[in-house]
Amino acid sequence: MEDDYVKLARASLTSYIMTGKKLELPDKLTPEMLERKAGAFVSLHKGGNLRGCIGTIAPTQENVALEIMENAISASTRDPRFPEVREDEIGDLEISVDVLGPTEKIRDKSELDVKRYGVVVTKGWKRGLLLPNLDGVDTVDYQLSIAKQKAGIDPEDEDVELERFEVVRHF
């Protein structure tokens, strides 16, 4: 049973894929969805494999509901790693929504925990993020390696700024 965050993501991407139009902001949303501003990631899986994932580290919309709606469309149509989601795939998608807490700068990797914290790595203008508690990501070194790769930073480069954050994951 999908929660309200995932239902909103699914409705948003379904409307966009089926009609080419963005969904209107629904009337019956929780106060948190309408009043809170936060970054959010929408992840799509099909048959246990990643099918799209797009999000924002910090809020870009006036509330988390709009953040989810925009990122659901982007995850299904603009993730450069995958072709656009087709109408016949919508029913097969497993969707999760991660609402991000604020990032905090940390001194070094000893302050990370792959199950609890996501990580942001920055070097100059290059920036990469990896969500916490992902299947197959069992060590901090592996988490950092993936985040650096996503940012285009050499995985061996230790001279990076680190930030961590927590998420609330919705299924």
C-alpha positions in Angstrom: 0.0 0.0 0.0 1.6 3.3 -1.1 1.6 6.2 1.2 0.4 9.7 0.3 3.9 10.9 -0.9 4.2 7.9 -3.3 0.6 8.3 -4.5 1.4 11.9 -5.4 4.5 10.9 -7.2 2.7 8.2 -9.1 -0.2 10.5 -10.0 2.1 13.2 -11.2 4.3 11.0 -13.5 1.2 9.1 -14.8 -0.6 12.4 -15.7 2.5 13.7 -17.5 3.3 10.5 -19.4 -0.3 9.9 -20.4 -1.4 13.4 -21.3 1.8 15.5 -21.5 0.3 17.8 -18.9 1.4 18.4 -15.3 -1.1 17.4 -12.6 -2.8 20.2 -10.7 -1.8 20.3 -7.0 -4.4 18.0 -5.4 -6.7 19.4 -2.7 -6.4 16.7 -0.1 -2.8 16.8 1.0 -1.3 16.7 4.5 -0.3 20.0 6.0 3.3 18.9 6.0 3.2 18.4 2.3 1.8 21.8 1.7 3.7 23.8 4.4 7.1 22.2 4.5 9.9 23.1 2.1 12.5 20.3 1.5 14.6 18.7 -1.1 13.2 15.4 -2.3 14.2 12.4 -4.5 11.9 10.2 -6.4 13.3 6.8 -7.2 11.7 4.4 -9.7 12.4 0.7 -9.8 11.1 -2.0 -12.2 11.7 -5.6 -11.5 14.1 -4.7 -8.7 16.3 -2.6 -11.1 16.7 1.2 -11.0 14.5 2.8 -13.7 15.0 6.4 -12.8 16.0 8.7 -9.9 16.0 12.5 -9.8 15.8 14.8 -6.9 16.9 18.1 -5.3 19.3 18.5 -2.4 17.5 21.7 -1.3 14.0 22.9 -2.0 13.3 24.5 -5.4 9.5 24.7 -5.1 7.2 26.4 -2.6 6.4 23.1 -0.8 7.4 19.5 -0.7 4.3 18.4 -2.6 5.4 20.4 -5.7 8.9 19.2 -5.2 7.7 15.6 -5.4 5.5 16.3 -8.4 8.3 17.9 -10.4 10.9 15.3 -9.4 8.5 12.4 -10.3 8.2 13.8 -13.8 11.9 14.3 -14.1 12.7 10.8 -12.8 10.3 9.2 -15.4 11.3 11.4 -18.4 14.6 13.2 -17.8 17.0 10.8 -16.1 19.8 10.7 -18.7 20.7 7.1 -17.7 17.4 5.7 -18.9 14.9 6.1 -21.7 11.6 7.8 -20.8 9.1 5.6 -19.0 6.4 4.3 -21.3 2.7 4.2 -20.6 2.8 0.4 -20.4 5.4 0.5 -17.7 3.6 2.7 -15.2 1.8 -0.1 -13.4 5.1 -2.0 -13.0 7.0 0.8 -11.3 7.9 0.6 -7.7 8.2 4.2 -6.4 9.9 5.6 -3.3 10.1 9.2 -2.2 12.9 10.4 0.0 12.3 13.7 1.8 15.7 15.2 2.7 16.6 16.8 6.0 19.1 19.7 6.0 22.7 18.9 5.1 25.4 19.4 7.7 29.1 19.8 7.0 31.3 17.1 8.5 35.0 16.8 9.1 35.6 13.4 7.6 34.1 10.1 6.7 34.2 8.8 10.3 31.0 10.9 10.8 29.1 8.9 8.2 26.9 5.8 8.5 25.6 4.3 5.2 22.4 3.2 6.8 21.5 6.5 8.5 23.1 9.3 6.4 23.2 10.2 2.8 26.3 12.1 1.6 27.1 15.1 -0.6 30.6 15.4 -1.9 31.9 18.7 -3.4 35.1 19.7 -5.1 35.0 23.1 -6.7 31.8 23.2 -8.8 31.5 19.4 -8.9 28.9 18.0 -6.6 27.5 14.5 -6.1 24.9 13.0 -3.8 24.1 9.5 -2.7 21.0 8.6 -0.6 21.4 6.5 2.5 20.4 2.9 3.1 20.7 1.7 -0.5 20.9 -2.0 -1.4 24.4 -3.1 -2.1 26.0 0.0 -0.5 27.4 -1.4 2.7 30.5 0.7 3.4 31.2 4.4 3.8 34.1 4.0 1.3 31.8 2.6 -1.3 29.2 5.3 -0.6 31.8 8.0 -1.1 33.2 6.3 -4.2 29.7 6.3 -5.9 29.0 9.9 -4.9 32.3 11.0 -6.3 31.8 9.1 -9.5 28.4 10.8 -9.9 30.1 14.2 -9.5 32.9 13.4 -11.9 35.4 13.5 -9.1 38.3 11.0 -9.0 37.3 8.3 -6.5 40.8 8.3 -5.1 40.6 12.1 -4.4 40.5 12.7 -0.6 40.4 16.5 -0.9 36.6 16.9 -1.0 34.1 18.7 1.2 31.7 16.3 2.9 28.1 16.9 4.0 25.7 14.4 5.4 21.9 14.4 5.7 19.1 12.2 6.9 15.9 11.3 4.9 12.4 10.1 5.6 11.8 7.4 3.0 8.2 6.8 1.8 7.0 3.7 0.0 
